[in-house]
């Protein structure tokens, strides 16, 4: 069975929340529901709607990293309907707040200006961003761990474009590493950010979400009528 077209996937997922997607991913066996903790929605699109797009990944590393710096930058290559995902090499990540060893910002207002022009759907930064008022003025979805004021150039170099990026996450019973690959679908709203791979499970996930949402709507109606929550959930979700 062929995978659905990118624009159709984006249009479908945009109708729902990241919580709805996580519920579907848990159903497929992903206990963490594809969720990336600790990201904050620093600015958002005009309607506040769910952000969805395909990951366009960017990787920064310290100046002394053995990999050569990529010249010419990344921003002019950003693709339509993408979500720009910016990450640091693992040696610059932390398990506890502020989750990054770098106080410099990885992303700024000019980058959002260009990304908007290229019709990218949003930006995720596993680090700091700056020029927060510009992102808000542009009404661009931008998620990050925090804010900063200084550009990244003095301490970092660009070492990867559209490569897998690793994100270190503190978790129980032990820390784990999540990977975002170019082309993964990225979804974000006020609840945070979730990833879903563009693979054979995608169609069943897209079919499950509206069924689960409809069932939970009925559960809510039952509760408002005075019914107990747990029996209603069992009844309405039967067969999902």
MIDOSE-1310 file (N, C-alpha, C; in nm, 2 decimals, decimal comma, always signed):
residues 240
xxxx	+0,08/-0,12/+0,00/+0,00/+0,00/+0,00/+0,09/+0,12/+0,00; +0,06/+0,22/-0,09/+0,15/+0,34/-0,10/+0,12/+0,43/+0,01; +0,22/+0,51/+0,05/+0,20/+0,61/+0,15/+0,12/+0,73/+0,10; +0,04/+0,79/+0,19/-0,03/+0,91/+0,14/+0,06/+1,03/+0,11
xxxx	+0,01/+1,12/+0,02/+0,09/+1,23/-0,02/+0,12/+1,32/+0,10; +0,23/+1,39/+0,09/+0,27/+1,48/+0,20/+0,17/+1,58/+0,24; +0,11/+1,65/+0,14/+0,02/+1,76/+0,17/-0,11/+1,70/+0,23; -0,15/+1,58/+0,19/-0,27/+1,52/+0,25/-0,24/+1,48/+0,40
xxxx	-0,12/+1,43/+0,43/-0,09/+1,40/+0,56/-0,09/+1,52/+0,65; -0,03/+1,63/+0,60/-0,02/+1,76/+0,67/-0,16/+1,81/+0,70; -0,25/+1,81/+0,60/-0,38/+1,86/+0,61/-0,46/+1,77/+0,72; -0,44/+1,64/+0,72/-0,51/+1,56/+0,81/-0,46/+1,58/+0,95
xxxx	-0,33/+1,58/+0,97/-0,28/+1,59/+1,11/-0,31/+1,73/+1,17; -0,31/+1,83/+1,08/-0,34/+1,97/+1,13/-0,47/+1,99/+1,19; -0,56/+1,89/+1,17/-0,70/+1,90/+1,23/-0,70/+1,85/+1,38; -0,58/+1,80/+1,42/-0,58/+1,73/+1,55/-0,47/+1,79/+1,64
xxxx	-0,46/+1,74/+1,76/-0,35/+1,79/+1,85/-0,24/+1,69/+1,86; -0,13/+1,73/+1,92/-0,02/+1,64/+1,94/-0,06/+1,53/+2,03; -0,15/+1,55/+2,12/-0,20/+1,45/+2,22/-0,27/+1,34/+2,14; -0,35/+1,38/+2,04/-0,42/+1,28/+1,95/-0,31/+1,19/+1,88
xxxx	-0,21/+1,26/+1,83/-0,11/+1,18/+1,76/-0,03/+1,09/+1,86; +0,00/+1,13/+1,97/+0,07/+1,05/+2,07/-0,02/+0,93/+2,11; -0,15/+0,95/+2,13/-0,24/+0,83/+2,15/-0,23/+0,73/+2,05; -0,22/+0,77/+1,92/-0,21/+0,68/+1,81/-0,08/+0,61/+1,81
xxxx	+0,03/+0,68/+1,84/+0,16/+0,62/+1,84/+0,17/+0,52/+1,96; +0,11/+0,55/+2,07/+0,11/+0,45/+2,18/+0,04/+0,32/+2,14; -0,06/+0,34/+2,06/-0,14/+0,22/+2,01/-0,05/+0,14/+1,92; +0,05/+0,19/+1,85/+0,15/+0,12/+1,77/+0,26/+0,06/+1,85
xxxx	+0,27/+0,09/+1,98/+0,37/+0,03/+2,07/+0,48/+0,13/+2,11; +0,47/+0,25/+2,07/+0,56/+0,35/+2,12/+0,52/+0,41/+2,25; +0,57/+0,36/+2,36/+0,53/+0,40/+2,49/+0,54/+0,55/+2,52; +0,64/+0,61/+2,46/+0,66/+0,76/+2,49/+0,58/+0,84/+2,39
xxxx	+0,51/+0,78/+2,30/+0,42/+0,86/+2,21/+0,49/+0,96/+2,12; +0,62/+0,94/+2,09/+0,68/+1,03/+2,00/+0,71/+1,17/+2,05; +0,70/+1,19/+2,18/+0,70/+1,32/+2,24/+0,84/+1,36/+2,27; +0,87/+1,49/+2,24/+1,00/+1,55/+2,28/+0,98/+1,65/+2,39
xxxx	+1,02/+1,62/+2,52/+0,99/+1,71/+2,63/+1,07/+1,84/+2,63; +1,02/+1,93/+2,71/+1,10/+2,05/+2,75/+1,10/+2,16/+2,64; +1,04/+2,14/+2,53/+1,03/+2,25/+2,43/+0,92/+2,34/+2,46; +0,94/+2,47/+2,44/+0,84/+2,57/+2,46/+0,80/+2,64/+2,33
xxxx	+0,67/+2,66/+2,31/+0,62/+2,73/+2,19/+0,65/+2,88/+2,22; +0,75/+2,94/+2,15/+0,79/+3,08/+2,18/+0,71/+3,17/+2,09; +0,66/+3,13/+1,98/+0,57/+3,21/+1,89/+0,49/+3,12/+1,81; +0,38/+3,17/+1,75/+0,29/+3,08/+1,68/+0,23/+3,14/+1,56
xxxx	+0,17/+3,06/+1,48/+0,10/+3,10/+1,36/-0,02/+3,18/+1,39; -0,08/+3,26/+1,30/-0,19/+3,35/+1,33/-0,31/+3,29/+1,40; -0,34/+3,16/+1,37/-0,46/+3,10/+1,43/-0,43/+3,02/+1,56; -0,30/+3,00/+1,58/-0,26/+2,92/+1,69/-0,29/+2,77/+1,67
xxxx	-0,31/+2,73/+1,54/-0,34/+2,60/+1,50/-0,22/+2,51/+1,51; -0,24/+2,38/+1,50/-0,13/+2,28/+1,50/-0,04/+2,30/+1,39; +0,09/+2,30/+1,42/+0,20/+2,30/+1,32/+0,23/+2,16/+1,28; +0,24/+2,14/+1,15/+0,28/+2,01/+1,09/+0,36/+2,03/+0,97
xxxx	+0,46/+1,95/+0,95/+0,55/+1,95/+0,83/+0,65/+1,84/+0,84; +0,73/+1,83/+0,73/+0,83/+1,73/+0,72/+0,96/+1,78/+0,77; +1,04/+1,71/+0,85/+1,16/+1,75/+0,91/+1,27/+1,79/+0,81; +1,32/+1,91/+0,82/+1,44/+1,95/+0,74/+1,54/+1,98/+0,85
xxxx	+1,64/+1,89/+0,87/+1,72/+1,89/+0,98/+1,85/+1,97/+0,96; +1,90/+2,03/+1,07/+2,02/+2,10/+1,07/+2,10/+2,07/+1,20; +2,23/+2,04/+1,18/+2,31/+2,00/+1,30/+2,43/+2,10/+1,32; +2,44/+2,15/+1,44/+2,56/+2,23/+1,48/+2,65/+2,16/+1,57
xxxx	+2,78/+2,19/+1,57/+2,88/+2,13/+1,66/+2,97/+2,23/+1,70; +3,05/+2,21/+1,81/+3,15/+2,31/+1,85/+3,26/+2,33/+1,74; +3,33/+2,44/+1,75/+3,43/+2,48/+1,65/+3,54/+2,38/+1,64; +3,57/+2,30/+1,75/+3,68/+2,21/+1,75/+3,63/+2,07/+1,70
xxxx	+3,51/+2,05/+1,66/+3,46/+1,92/+1,61/+3,54/+1,89/+1,48; +3,58/+1,76/+1,47/+3,66/+1,72/+1,35/+3,59/+1,73/+1,22; +3,46/+1,73/+1,22/+3,39/+1,74/+1,09/+3,41/+1,88/+1,03; +3,42/+1,89/+0,90/+3,44/+2,02/+0,83/+3,31/+2,10/+0,84
xxxx	+3,33/+2,23/+0,84/+3,21/+2,32/+0,84/+3,15/+2,32/+0,70; +3,02/+2,33/+0,70/+2,95/+2,34/+0,57/+2,93/+2,49/+0,54; +2,98/+2,52/+0,42/+2,98/+2,67/+0,38/+2,85/+2,70/+0,31; +2,81/+2,82/+0,32/+2,69/+2,87/+0,25/+2,56/+2,86/+0,33
xxxx	+2,57/+2,80/+0,45/+2,45/+2,80/+0,54/+2,34/+2,70/+0,49; +2,23/+2,70/+0,56/+2,12/+2,61/+0,54/+1,99/+2,67/+0,50; +1,97/+2,80/+0,53/+1,84/+2,85/+0,53/+1,78/+2,87/+0,39; +1,87/+2,89/+0,29/+1,82/+2,91/+0,15/+1,78/+2,78/+0,08
xxxx	+1,81/+2,67/+0,15/+1,77/+2,54/+0,10/+1,65/+2,48/+0,16; +1,59/+2,55/+0,26/+1,47/+2,50/+0,33/+1,36/+2,48/+0,23; +1,29/+2,37/+0,25/+1,18/+2,33/+0,15/+1,04/+2,37/+0,19; +0,95/+2,38/+0,10/+0,81/+2,41/+0,13/+0,75/+2,30/+0,21
xxxx	+0,66/+2,33/+0,30/+0,59/+2,24/+0,39/+0,68/+2,17/+0,49; +0,81/+2,22/+0,51/+0,90/+2,16/+0,60/+0,88/+2,22/+0,74; +0,93/+2,15/+0,84/+0,95/+2,20/+0,97/+1,11/+2,20/+0,99; +1,16/+2,31/+1,01/+1,31/+2,32/+1,03/+1,34/+2,27/+1,17
xxxx	+1,43/+2,17/+1,18/+1,47/+2,11/+1,30/+1,61/+2,13/+1,33; +1,65/+2,21/+1,43/+1,79/+2,25/+1,45/+1,83/+2,19/+1,58; +1,95/+2,11/+1,58/+1,99/+2,04/+1,69/+2,14/+2,06/+1,71; +2,19/+2,03/+1,83/+2,33/+2,03/+1,86/+2,39/+1,89/+1,87
xxxx	+2,52/+1,88/+1,85/+2,58/+1,75/+1,87/+2,56/+1,71/+2,02; +2,56/+1,58/+2,04/+2,53/+1,52/+2,17/+2,62/+1,57/+2,28; +2,74/+1,60/+2,25/+2,83/+1,65/+2,36/+2,80/+1,79/+2,41; +2,71/+1,86/+2,34/+2,66/+1,99/+2,38/+2,52/+1,99/+2,44
xxxx	+2,47/+1,87/+2,46/+2,33/+1,86/+2,52/+2,35/+1,82/+2,67; +2,24/+1,85/+2,74/+2,23/+1,82/+2,89/+2,10/+1,75/+2,92; +2,11/+1,66/+3,02/+1,99/+1,59/+3,06/+1,89/+1,68/+3,14; +1,95/+1,78/+3,21/+1,87/+1,86/+3,30/+1,86/+2,01/+3,24
xxxx	+1,77/+2,09/+3,30/+1,76/+2,22/+3,25/+1,89/+2,30/+3,26; +1,92/+2,38/+3,16/+1,85/+2,42/+3,04/+1,86/+2,33/+2,92; +1,91/+2,21/+2,94/+1,91/+2,10/+2,83/+2,02/+2,13/+2,72; +2,09/+2,24/+2,73/+2,20/+2,27/+2,64/+2,31/+2,34/+2,71
xxxx	+2,43/+2,31/+2,67/+2,55/+2,37/+2,73/+2,59/+2,50/+2,67; +2,51/+2,54/+2,56/+2,54/+2,65/+2,48/+2,45/+2,77/+2,52; +2,50/+2,88/+2,56/+2,42/+3,00/+2,59/+2,39/+3,08/+2,46; +2,46/+3,06/+2,36/+2,44/+3,13/+2,23/+2,31/+3,07/+2,16
xxxx	+2,24/+3,16/+2,09/+2,12/+3,12/+2,02/+2,16/+3,05/+1,89; +2,08/+2,96/+1,85/+2,10/+2,88/+1,72/+2,02/+2,94/+1,61; +1,93/+3,03/+1,64/+1,83/+3,07/+1,53/+1,78/+3,21/+1,57; +1,76/+3,29/+1,46/+1,71/+3,42/+1,48/+1,61/+3,47/+1,38
xxxx	+1,58/+3,60/+1,39/+1,47/+3,66/+1,31/+1,49/+3,65/+1,16; +1,61/+3,67/+1,12/+1,63/+3,67/+0,97/+1,60/+3,53/+0,92; +1,64/+3,43/+1,00/+1,61/+3,29/+0,95/+1,46/+3,26/+0,94; +1,39/+3,31/+1,03/+1,24/+3,30/+1,03/+1,18/+3,37/+0,91
xxxx	+1,24/+3,49/+0,88/+1,19/+3,57/+0,76/+1,21/+3,49/+0,63; +1,33/+3,43/+0,62/+1,36/+3,36/+0,50/+1,28/+3,23/+0,49; +1,26/+3,16/+0,61/+1,19/+3,03/+0,61/+1,04/+3,06/+0,58; +0,99/+3,16/+0,63/+0,85/+3,20/+0,59/+0,83/+3,22/+0,44
xxxx	+0,93/+3,29/+0,39/+0,92/+3,32/+0,24/+0,92/+3,19/+0,16; +1,00/+3,10/+0,21/+1,01/+2,97/+0,14/+0,90/+2,87/+0,17; +0,80/+2,92/+0,25/+0,68/+2,84/+0,28/+0,70/+2,72/+0,37; +0,80/+2,73/+0,46/+0,82/+2,63/+0,56/+0,72/+2,66/+0,67
xxxx	+0,68/+2,55/+0,74/+0,57/+2,55/+0,83/+0,60/+2,58/+0,98; +0,73/+2,58/+1,01/+0,77/+2,61/+1,15/+0,91/+2,57/+1,18; +0,95/+2,60/+1,30/+1,09/+2,57/+1,34/+1,09/+2,51/+1,48; +1,18/+2,41/+1,50/+1,20/+2,34/+1,63/+1,35/+2,36/+1,65
xxxx	+1,39/+2,42/+1,77/+1,53/+2,44/+1,80/+1,56/+2,37/+1,94; +1,64/+2,27/+1,94/+1,68/+2,20/+2,06/+1,80/+2,28/+2,12; +1,77/+2,40/+2,16/+1,86/+2,49/+2,21/+1,79/+2,63/+2,23; +1,87/+2,73/+2,21/+1,81/+2,87/+2,23/+1,78/+2,94/+2,10
xxxx	+1,69/+3,03/+2,10/+1,66/+3,12/+1,99/+1,67/+3,26/+2,04; +1,69/+3,35/+1,94/+1,69/+3,50/+1,98/+1,59/+3,57/+1,88; +1,58/+3,70/+1,90/+1,49/+3,79/+1,82/+1,35/+3,75/+1,84; +1,31/+3,72/+1,96/+1,17/+3,66/+1,99/+1,06/+3,75/+1,93
xxxx	+1,08/+3,89/+1,94/+0,97/+3,98/+1,89/+0,96/+3,96/+1,74; +1,07/+3,94/+1,67/+1,06/+3,92/+1,52/+0,98/+3,79/+1,49; +1,00/+3,68/+1,56/+0,93/+3,56/+1,53/+0,78/+3,58/+1,55; +0,75/+3,65/+1,66/+0,61/+3,68/+1,69/+0,55/+3,77/+1,59
xxxx	+0,62/+3,87/+1,54/+0,57/+3,96/+1,44/+0,55/+3,88/+1,31; +0,63/+3,79/+1,28/+0,62/+3,71/+1,16/+0,51/+3,60/+1,17; +0,46/+3,58/+1,29/+0,36/+3,48/+1,32/+0,41/+3,34/+1,28; +0,53/+3,31/+1,31/+0,59/+3,18/+1,28/+0,59/+3,09/+1,40
xxxx	+0,56/+2,97/+1,38/+0,57/+2,87/+1,48/+0,71/+2,84/+1,51; +0,76/+2,88/+1,63/+0,89/+2,85/+1,68/+0,89/+2,79/+1,82; +0,95/+2,67/+1,83/+0,97/+2,60/+1,96/+1,11/+2,59/+1,99; +1,15/+2,61/+2,12/+1,29/+2,60/+2,16/+1,29/+2,56/+2,31
xxxx	+1,41/+2,53/+2,36/+1,43/+2,51/+2,50/+1,43/+2,64/+2,58; +1,48/+2,75/+2,51/+1,49/+2,88/+2,58/+1,53/+2,99/+2,48; +1,57/+3,10/+2,54/+1,60/+3,22/+2,47/+1,75/+3,26/+2,49; +1,80/+3,34/+2,40/+1,94/+3,39/+2,41/+1,95/+3,52/+2,34
xxxx	+2,07/+3,58/+2,34/+2,08/+3,71/+2,27/+2,20/+3,71/+2,17; +2,29/+3,61/+2,18/+2,41/+3,61/+2,10/+2,40/+3,51/+1,99; +2,45/+3,54/+1,87/+2,45/+3,45/+1,76/+2,54/+3,33/+1,79; +2,52/+3,22/+1,71/+2,59/+3,10/+1,73/+2,73/+3,10/+1,67
xxxx	+2,76/+3,19/+1,58/+2,88/+3,19/+1,50/+3,01/+3,18/+1,58; +3,02/+3,26/+1,69/+3,15/+3,26/+1,76/+3,19/+3,12/+1,83; +3,09/+3,03/+1,85/+3,12/+2,91/+1,92/+3,09/+2,78/+1,85; +3,01/+2,79/+1,74/+2,95/+2,67/+1,67/+2,98/+2,68/+1,52
xxxx	+2,97/+2,56/+1,46/+2,98/+2,56/+1,31/+2,87/+2,46/+1,26; +2,83/+2,48/+1,14/+2,73/+2,40/+1,08/+2,80/+2,27/+1,02; +2,75/+2,15/+1,07/+2,82/+2,03/+1,02/+2,73/+1,93/+0,95; +2,60/+1,96/+0,95/+2,50/+1,87/+0,88/+2,38/+1,94/+0,84
xxxx	+2,33/+1,90/+0,72/+2,20/+1,95/+0,66/+2,13/+1,82/+0,61; +2,01/+1,81/+0,66/+1,93/+1,69/+0,62/+2,00/+1,56/+0,65; +2,05/+1,55/+0,78/+2,11/+1,43/+0,83/+2,03/+1,39/+0,96; +2,04/+1,27/+1,00/+1,97/+1,23/+1,13/+2,03/+1,31/+1,24
xxxx	+1,95/+1,36/+1,33/+1,99/+1,44/+1,45/+1,95/+1,36/+1,58; +2,03/+1,36/+1,68/+2,00/+1,29/+1,80/+1,97/+1,39/+1,91; +1,87/+1,35/+1,99/+1,82/+1,44/+2,10/+1,83/+1,36/+2,23; +1,91/+1,40/+2,32/+1,92/+1,34/+2,45/+1,81/+1,37/+2,54
xxxx	+1,74/+1,27/+2,60/+1,63/+1,29/+2,69/+1,64/+1,22/+2,82; +1,63/+1,29/+2,93/+1,63/+1,22/+3,06/+1,50/+1,15/+3,08; +1,50/+1,03/+3,12/+1,38/+0,95/+3,14/+1,40/+0,84/+3,24; +1,29/+0,77/+3,27/+1,30/+0,66/+3,37/+1,28/+0,53/+3,29
xxxx	+1,36/+0,43/+3,31/+1,46/+0,41/+3,42/+1,59/+0,46/+3,38; +1,62/+0,51/+3,26/+1,75/+0,56/+3,22/+1,73/+0,66/+3,11; +1,83/+0,75/+3,09/+1,82/+0,84/+2,98/+1,82/+0,77/+2,84; +1,76/+0,83/+2,74/+1,75/+0,77/+2,61/+1,78/+0,88/+2,50
xxxx	+1,81/+0,83/+2,39/+1,83/+0,92/+2,27/+1,73/+0,89/+2,17; +1,66/+1,00/+2,12/+1,56/+1,00/+2,02/+1,63/+1,05/+1,89; +1,60/+0,99/+1,78/+1,65/+1,04/+1,65/+1,54/+1,10/+1,56; +1,57/+1,21/+1,51/+1,48/+1,27/+1,41/+1,55/+1,26/+1,27
xxxx	+1,49/+1,19/+1,18/+1,54/+1,18/+1,04/+1,48/+1,28/+0,95; +1,55/+1,32/+0,85/+1,49/+1,40/+0,75/+1,37/+1,34/+0,69; +1,26/+1,41/+0,68/+1,14/+1,35/+0,62/+1,04/+1,30/+0,72; +1,08/+1,28/+0,85/+0,99/+1,25/+0,95/+0,88/+1,36/+0,96
xxxx	+0,76/+1,33/+1,00/+0,66/+1,43/+1,02/+0,68/+1,49/+1,16; +0,68/+1,62/+1,17/+0,69/+1,69/+1,30/+0,56/+1,76/+1,32; +0,50/+1,75/+1,44/+0,38/+1,81/+1,48/+0,39/+1,89/+1,61; +0,34/+2,01/+1,62/+0,36/+2,09/+1,74/+0,24/+2,17/+1,77
xxxx	+0,21/+2,19/+1,90/+0,10/+2,28/+1,94/+0,14/+2,32/+2,09; +0,04/+2,38/+2,16/+0,08/+2,43/+2,29/+0,11/+2,31/+2,39; +0,08/+2,19/+2,35/+0,12/+2,07/+2,44/+0,27/+2,03/+2,41; +0,33/+2,08/+2,30/+0,47/+2,04/+2,28/+0,49/+1,99/+2,14
xxxx	+0,58/+1,90/+2,12/+0,62/+1,85/+1,99/+0,63/+1,70/+1,98; +0,58/+1,64/+1,87/+0,58/+1,50/+1,85/+0,63/+1,47/+1,71; +0,69/+1,35/+1,70/+0,74/+1,30/+1,57/+0,67/+1,18/+1,53; +0,64/+1,16/+1,41/+0,59/+1,03/+1,35/+0,67/+1,00/+1,22
xxxx	+0,72/+0,88/+1,21/+0,79/+0,85/+1,09/+0,70/+0,83/+0,97; +0,76/+0,86/+0,86/+0,69/+0,84/+0,73/+0,71/+0,70/+0,68; +0,64/+0,60/+0,75/+0,66/+0,46/+0,71/+0,53/+0,39/+0,70; +0,54/+0,26/+0,69/+0,42/+0,17/+0,67/+0,31/+0,19/+0,77
xxxx	+0,34/+0,23/+0,89/+0,24/+0,25/+1,00/+0,16/+0,38/+0,98; +0,21/+0,47/+0,90/+0,15/+0,60/+0,89/+0,00/+0,60/+0,85; -0,04/+0,52/+0,76/-0,18/+0,51/+0,71/-0,27/+0,47/+0,82; -0,23/+0,36/+0,90/-0,31/+0,31/+1,01/-0,32/+0,42/+1,12
xxxx	-0,22/+0,49/+1,14/-0,22/+0,60/+1,24/-0,32/+0,71/+1,20; -0,31/+0,75/+1,07/-0,41/+0,85/+1,03/-0,55/+0,80/+1,03; -0,57/+0,67/+1,02/-0,71/+0,62/+1,03/-0,76/+0,61/+1,17; -0,66/+0,58/+1,26/-0,70/+0,56/+1,40/-0,73/+0,69/+1,47
xxxx	-0,66/+0,80/+1,44/-0,68/+0,93/+1,51/-0,82/+0,98/+1,52; -0,89/+0,99/+1,40/-1,03/+1,04/+1,41/-1,12/+0,95/+1,48; -1,10/+0,81/+1,48/-1,18/+0,72/+1,55/-1,16/+0,74/+1,70; -1,04/+0,76/+1,75/-1,01/+0,78/+1,89/-1,07/+0,91/+1,94
xxxx	-1,05/+1,01/+1,86/-1,11/+1,15/+1,89/-1,26/+1,14/+1,91; -1,32/+1,07/+1,81/-1,47/+1,06/+1,82/-1,51/+0,98/+1,94; -1,44/+0,87/+1,98/-1,47/+0,79/+2,09/-1,45/+0,88/+2,22; -1,35/+0,96/+2,23/-1,32/+1,04/+2,35/-1,42/+1,15/+2,36
xxxx	-1,48/+1,20/+2,25/-1,58/+1,30/+2,25/-1,71/+1,24/+2,31; -1,74/+1,11/+2,28/-1,85/+1,05/+2,35/-1,83/+1,03/+2,49; -1,70/+0,99/+2,53/-1,67/+0,98/+2,67/-1,70/+1,11/+2,75; -1,66/+1,22/+2,69/-1,68/+1,35/+2,75/-1,83/+1,38/+2,77
xxxx	-1,91/+1,34/+2,67/-2,05/+1,36/+2,68/-2,11/+1,27/+2,79; -2,06/+1,15/+2,80/-2,11/+1,06/+2,91/-2,08/+1,12/+3,04; -1,96/+1,17/+3,06/-1,92/+1,23/+3,19/-2,01/+1,35/+3,22; -2,04/+1,43/+3,12/-2,12/+1,55/+3,15/-2,26/+1,51/+3,19
xxxx	-2,30/+1,38/+3,15/-2,43/+1,33/+3,19/-2,43/+1,26/+3,33; -2,31/+1,26/+3,39/-2,30/+1,20/+3,52/-2,24/+1,06/+3,52; -2,21/+1,00/+3,41/-2,15/+0,87/+3,40/-2,01/+0,87/+3,46; -1,96/+0,75/+3,51/-1,83/+0,74/+3,55/-1,73/+0,73/+3,43
xxxx	-1,61/+0,78/+3,45/-1,52/+0,79/+3,34/-1,47/+0,66/+3,29; -1,42/+0,58/+3,39/-1,35/+0,45/+3,34/-1,44/+0,36/+3,27; -1,57/+0,33/+3,31/-1,66/+0,25/+3,24/-1,69/+0,31/+3,10; -1,70/+0,44/+3,09/-1,73/+0,50/+2,97/-1,62/+0,49/+2,87
xxxx	-1,49/+0,51/+2,92/-1,38/+0,49/+2,83/-1,37/+0,34/+2,78; -1,40/+0,25/+2,86/-1,39/+0,11/+2,82/-1,50/+0,08/+2,71; -1,62/+0,14/+2,73/-1,73/+0,12/+2,64/-1,70/+0,19/+2,50; -1,66/+0,32/+2,51/-1,65/+0,39/+2,39/-1,53/+0,36/+2,31
xxxx	-1,42/+0,31/+2,37/-1,30/+0,28/+2,30/-1,29/+0,13/+2,26; -1,40/+0,06/+2,29/-1,40/-0,09/+2,26/-1,38/-0,10/+2,10; -1,29/-0,19/+2,07/-1,27/-0,22/+1,93/-1,17/-0,13/+1,85; -1,12/-0,03/+1,92/-1,03/+0,06/+1,86/-0,89/-0,01/+1,85
